[in-house]
Amino acid sequence: MNGRVTIPTALARRANKVLRPRDAADVYAHPRSEFERLLEQAVFCHISTGYYALAPLDRLGDPRWRPDLAAAALGVAQADYGRDAVALMSITAARRHGALPRAIGTAVVAVPKQRPVLHTKVGDVVFVKRDVRRLDLEQVETELTAGWMTTPEQTALDIAARPKLGGIGAADAEEVLRALARRIDWTVAEELARDQHRPAALARLKEAAVA
């Protein structure tokens, strides 16, 4: 760590390393100017207007560091809505599950309210209005925060229902569904489809599994 850099303990110990200036109102009298100072020292990476990512300890002072897009998306969503109201989903969850081999420039996250796409320095974040309490979730760890993402079964149904969400093509969506189909518990998938009234998505998933 650069010897000139000092980070208040209250910020360094935050579970979510994506911060907005107002999150530091109880730490700094003038958080915006302090954030700019920390940005200049490469303690922060400016993600998008109003959002900053705190660099890992081993990258403090390194201006080349950029956060992972999925981590940034989850961190931004948590900053605005709280840890338990958001979850990585669709192609982003598929990527974390190993069903999408290549990185893409869009992350998809479930949130309580509809909002526009957020353009960031590491890619676009697409927000989908979903009640995460009704989704099948599992824990996920990222370099910026820990939280939730959809299970393989939920992810498969979501992609089958909206294959173009996140900007992938139809062929890519079919490939992802085939990869997920090899990982899922079909009993769980069928129960979710029934509870979430998604018979068409389940049928499309089954078609992809045998294609």
Beta strands, then each sheet from edge to edge (+ up, - down):
strand 1: 18-19
strand 2: 44-48
strand 3: 51-54
strand 4: 87-88
strand 5: 106-111
strand 6: 118-120
strand 7: 123-129
strand 8: 137-141
strand 9: 146-150
sheet 1: 1+ 3- 2+
sheet 2: 4+ 5- 7- 6+
sheet 3: 8+ 9-
end
